[in-house]
Amino acid sequence: MADDNAFNNSEFARKYADKHQKMARSFGAEYTRKLTARGYSEGKILDAGCGFGGTLLNLIKNFPEAEGVGIDMSDPLLELAQQTAEAQGVEERVVFEKADVQEIPYPDDSFDVVISTNVVHHVADPLAMLKELERVLAPEGMLYIADIRRSWLPGIFDKAFREALSYPEVLTLLYQAGLPKEPFTSGFLWWRYER
């Protein structure tokens, strides 16, 4: 797994946030389109492994009747997320807190939407994470997971692509978590699970 201790360094966290702003906005726009197409307009959204909050804050801005919760283990990234929420004037509708995606501190069926982007390859127990995401999702809720997949070419330049799960490993993980594989798709760099 990645050196997650780096995320507890404020300077690293700020550089990470700066580097990944465009990706977070892109996922926020994509999830906004997909949720809108499915008739979503209000409810509670969980971003599991929210980092600096870019994707969740995009959703909160686009769905004014929604409330959001972002959890992450990095204090510096959570501080950046909270500062951004305050700067955007949405701090009344979003909460950022330190919590482990492998042990989410919310009751069953707490969220209408659960998203997780670029997190699975960081956790020690991805199976526990997937089971937790499913547990806190409401029965008719919407689940969006996206992560990088193991790939040799990008892995030459970026260690994260060497540490990520392969296509067969993701399928095995979904099976072990009791999730149907039909909403799973995989490309050259990313895999997605959406339902």
The 8 nearest C-alpha neighbors of each residue, nearest first, counted from 0:
[[1, 121, 162, 120, 2, 122, 123, 163],
 [2, 0, 3, 121, 159, 162, 120, 158],
 [3, 1, 4, 5, 0, 6, 121, 159],
 [2, 4, 5, 6, 1, 121, 7, 0],
 [5, 3, 6, 2, 7, 8, 73, 1],
 [4, 6, 3, 7, 8, 2, 11, 12],
 [7, 5, 4, 8, 3, 12, 73, 11],
 [8, 6, 5, 73, 4, 75, 9, 74],
 [7, 9, 11, 6, 5, 10, 12, 75],
 [10, 8, 12, 75, 11, 13, 7, 6],
 [9, 11, 13, 12, 8, 14, 75, 15],
 [10, 12, 14, 8, 13, 9, 15, 6],
 [13, 11, 15, 9, 10, 14, 6, 76],
 [12, 14, 16, 10, 15, 11, 17, 9],
 [15, 13, 17, 11, 16, 12, 18, 10],
 [16, 14, 12, 18, 13, 17, 11, 19],
 [17, 15, 13, 19, 14, 18, 20, 51],
 [16, 18, 14, 15, 20, 19, 13, 21],
 [17, 19, 15, 16, 20, 14, 21, 22],
 [18, 20, 16, 22, 21, 17, 15, 23],
 [21, 19, 23, 22, 17, 18, 16, 24],
 [20, 22, 24, 23, 19, 25, 18, 17],
 [21, 23, 25, 19, 24, 20, 26, 54],
 [24, 22, 54, 53, 20, 26, 25, 21],
 [25, 23, 27, 21, 22, 26, 54, 28],
 [24, 26, 22, 28, 23, 27, 21, 29],
 [27, 25, 29, 23, 28, 24, 30, 54],
 [26, 28, 54, 24, 57, 30, 25, 29],
 [29, 27, 31, 25, 26, 30, 24, 32],
 [28, 30, 26, 32, 31, 27, 25, 33],
 [31, 29, 33, 27, 32, 28, 34, 26],
 [30, 32, 28, 34, 29, 33, 35, 27],
 [33, 31, 35, 29, 30, 34, 36, 28],
 [32, 34, 30, 36, 35, 31, 29, 37],
 [33, 35, 37, 39, 31, 36, 32, 30],
 [34, 36, 38, 32, 39, 37, 33, 31],
 [37, 35, 33, 34, 38, 32, 39, 31],
 [36, 38, 34, 35, 39, 33, 32, 141],
 [39, 37, 35, 36, 34, 40, 33, 41],
 [38, 40, 34, 35, 37, 41, 36, 42],
 [41, 39, 62, 38, 64, 35, 65, 42],
 [42, 40, 65, 64, 39, 62, 43, 63],
 [43, 41, 65, 111, 66, 44, 64, 40],
 [42, 44, 66, 110, 111, 67, 65, 112],
 [45, 43, 112, 67, 110, 113, 111, 66],
 [46, 44, 113, 68, 69, 67, 47, 114],
 [45, 47, 69, 114, 49, 115, 113, 48],
 [48, 46, 115, 70, 49, 100, 45, 69],
 [47, 49, 71, 70, 50, 118, 46, 115],
 [48, 50, 52, 46, 69, 47, 70, 71],
 [49, 51, 76, 52, 48, 71, 77, 73],
 [50, 52, 80, 76, 79, 53, 77, 16],
 [53, 51, 80, 49, 50, 55, 54, 56],
 [54, 52, 23, 56, 55, 51, 57, 24],
 [53, 55, 27, 23, 57, 56, 52, 24],
 [54, 56, 58, 57, 52, 53, 59, 46],
 [57, 55, 59, 53, 58, 54, 52, 60],
 [56, 58, 27, 54, 60, 55, 59, 53],
 [57, 59, 61, 55, 56, 60, 27, 62],
 [60, 58, 56, 62, 61, 57, 65, 55],
 [59, 61, 57, 58, 62, 63, 56, 89],
 [60, 62, 58, 59, 63, 57, 31, 56],
 [61, 63, 59, 65, 64, 60, 40, 58],
 [64, 62, 65, 60, 61, 59, 41, 40],
 [65, 63, 41, 62, 40, 66, 42, 59],
 [66, 64, 41, 42, 62, 63, 43, 59],
 [67, 65, 92, 43, 93, 44, 42, 59],
 [68, 66, 93, 44, 43, 45, 92, 94],
 [67, 69, 94, 45, 93, 95, 44, 46],
 [68, 70, 95, 46, 49, 45, 94, 47],
 [71, 69, 96, 98, 47, 48, 97, 49],
 [70, 72, 48, 97, 98, 73, 49, 50],
 [71, 73, 97, 98, 99, 74, 70, 48],
 [74, 72, 76, 7, 75, 6, 71, 77],
 [73, 75, 77, 76, 78, 7, 72, 97],
 [76, 74, 78, 9, 77, 73, 7, 12],
 [77, 75, 51, 79, 50, 78, 73, 74],
 [76, 78, 80, 74, 79, 75, 51, 81],
 [77, 79, 75, 81, 76, 80, 74, 82],
 [78, 80, 76, 82, 77, 81, 51, 83],
 [81, 79, 51, 52, 77, 83, 78, 82],
 [82, 80, 84, 78, 83, 79, 77, 85],
 [83, 81, 79, 85, 84, 80, 86, 78],
 [82, 84, 86, 80, 85, 81, 87, 79],
 [85, 83, 90, 81, 87, 89, 82, 86],
 [84, 86, 88, 90, 82, 83, 87, 89],
 [85, 87, 83, 84, 88, 82, 89, 90],
 [88, 86, 84, 85, 89, 83, 90, 60],
 [87, 89, 85, 86, 90, 84, 91, 83],
 [90, 88, 84, 91, 92, 87, 85, 93],
 [89, 91, 84, 85, 93, 92, 88, 94],
 [92, 90, 89, 93, 88, 94, 66, 85],
 [93, 91, 66, 90, 89, 67, 94, 65],
 [92, 94, 67, 90, 68, 66, 91, 89],
 [95, 93, 68, 69, 67, 96, 92, 90],
 [94, 96, 69, 68, 70, 77, 81, 93],
 [97, 95, 70, 98, 69, 94, 71, 77],
 [96, 98, 72, 71, 70, 74, 73, 99],
 [99, 97, 70, 71, 72, 96, 103, 100],
 [98, 100, 101, 102, 103, 72, 71, 97],
 [101, 99, 103, 102, 128, 47, 98, 48],
 [100, 102, 128, 127, 99, 103, 131, 124],
 [103, 101, 99, 100, 104, 131, 128, 98],
 [102, 104, 100, 105, 99, 101, 131, 98],
 [105, 103, 102, 106, 98, 99, 100, 135],
 [106, 104, 103, 109, 107, 135, 108, 102],
 [107, 105, 109, 135, 108, 104, 134, 103],
 [106, 108, 135, 134, 109, 105, 136, 137],
 [107, 109, 137, 135, 136, 110, 134, 106],
 [110, 108, 135, 107, 106, 136, 137, 105],
 [111, 109, 136, 43, 112, 137, 44, 108],
 [110, 112, 140, 43, 137, 42, 44, 136],
 [111, 113, 44, 141, 110, 140, 142, 45],
 [114, 112, 45, 142, 44, 46, 143, 141],
 [115, 113, 143, 46, 144, 142, 45, 47],
 [116, 114, 144, 47, 46, 48, 145, 143],
 [115, 117, 145, 118, 146, 144, 114, 48],
 [116, 118, 146, 145, 119, 147, 115, 120],
 [119, 117, 121, 120, 116, 48, 146, 115],
 [118, 120, 121, 122, 125, 117, 146, 128],
 [119, 121, 163, 118, 122, 0, 164, 162],
 [122, 120, 118, 119, 0, 1, 123, 3],
 [123, 121, 124, 119, 120, 125, 0, 118],
 [122, 124, 125, 121, 0, 120, 101, 119],
 [123, 125, 126, 127, 122, 128, 101, 119],
 [124, 126, 128, 127, 119, 122, 129, 123],
 [127, 125, 129, 128, 124, 176, 172, 130],
 [128, 126, 130, 101, 125, 124, 129, 131],
 [127, 129, 101, 125, 131, 126, 130, 100],
 [130, 128, 132, 126, 131, 127, 125, 133],
 [129, 131, 133, 127, 128, 132, 176, 134],
 [132, 130, 134, 128, 133, 129, 127, 135],
 [133, 131, 129, 134, 130, 135, 128, 136],
 [132, 134, 130, 136, 131, 135, 129, 142],
 [135, 133, 131, 107, 132, 136, 130, 108],
 [134, 136, 107, 108, 109, 132, 133, 110],
 [137, 135, 108, 110, 133, 134, 140, 109],
 [136, 138, 108, 140, 111, 110, 139, 109],
 [139, 137, 140, 136, 108, 111, 141, 133],
 [140, 138, 137, 141, 111, 136, 112, 108],
 [141, 139, 111, 137, 112, 138, 136, 142],
 [140, 142, 112, 194, 113, 111, 143, 139],
 [141, 143, 113, 194, 193, 112, 114, 144],
 [144, 142, 193, 114, 192, 113, 115, 145],
 [145, 143, 115, 192, 191, 114, 116, 193],
 [146, 144, 191, 116, 190, 117, 115, 192],
 [147, 145, 117, 189, 190, 116, 119, 118],
 [146, 148, 189, 188, 190, 163, 117, 160],
 [149, 147, 189, 163, 164, 165, 188, 190],
 [150, 148, 163, 165, 160, 164, 161, 162],
 [149, 151, 160, 152, 154, 153, 148, 161],
 [150, 152, 154, 153, 155, 161, 149, 160],
 [153, 151, 154, 155, 150, 156, 160, 157],
 [154, 152, 155, 156, 151, 157, 150, 160],
 [155, 153, 160, 151, 161, 157, 152, 156],
 [154, 156, 153, 152, 157, 151, 158, 161],
 [155, 157, 154, 153, 158, 152, 160, 159],
 [156, 158, 154, 159, 160, 155, 153, 161],
 [157, 159, 161, 160, 154, 162, 156, 155],
 [158, 160, 162, 161, 157, 163, 1, 154],
 [159, 161, 154, 149, 163, 158, 162, 150],
 [162, 160, 154, 158, 159, 149, 163, 150],
 [163, 161, 159, 160, 0, 158, 149, 164],
 [164, 162, 149, 120, 148, 160, 161, 159],
 [165, 163, 149, 148, 168, 169, 120, 166],
 [164, 166, 149, 168, 148, 167, 169, 163],
 [165, 167, 169, 168, 170, 164, 148, 185],
 [168, 166, 170, 169, 165, 171, 164, 172],
 [169, 167, 171, 165, 170, 166, 164, 172],
 [168, 170, 172, 166, 171, 167, 173, 164],
 [169, 171, 167, 173, 172, 168, 174, 166],
 [172, 170, 168, 174, 169, 173, 175, 167],
 [171, 173, 169, 175, 174, 170, 168, 176],
 [174, 172, 176, 178, 170, 175, 171, 169],
 [173, 175, 171, 177, 172, 176, 178, 170],
 [176, 174, 172, 177, 173, 171, 126, 178],
 [177, 175, 173, 174, 178, 130, 126, 172],
 [178, 176, 174, 175, 173, 179, 130, 172],
 [177, 179, 173, 176, 174, 180, 175, 133],
 [180, 178, 181, 177, 174, 173, 182, 183],
 [179, 181, 183, 182, 178, 173, 170, 174],
 [180, 182, 183, 179, 184, 192, 178, 194],
 [181, 183, 193, 192, 180, 194, 184, 179],
 [184, 182, 192, 180, 181, 191, 193, 185],
 [185, 183, 191, 190, 192, 182, 186, 181],
 [186, 184, 190, 189, 191, 183, 187, 166],
 [185, 187, 189, 188, 190, 184, 148, 191],
 [186, 188, 189, 185, 150, 148, 190, 149],
 [187, 189, 148, 147, 186, 150, 190, 149],
 [190, 188, 147, 148, 186, 146, 185, 187],
 [189, 191, 185, 146, 184, 145, 186, 148],
 [192, 190, 145, 184, 144, 183, 185, 193],
 [191, 193, 183, 144, 182, 143, 145, 184],
 [194, 192, 143, 182, 142, 144, 191, 183],
 [193, 142, 141, 182, 143, 192, 140, 183]]
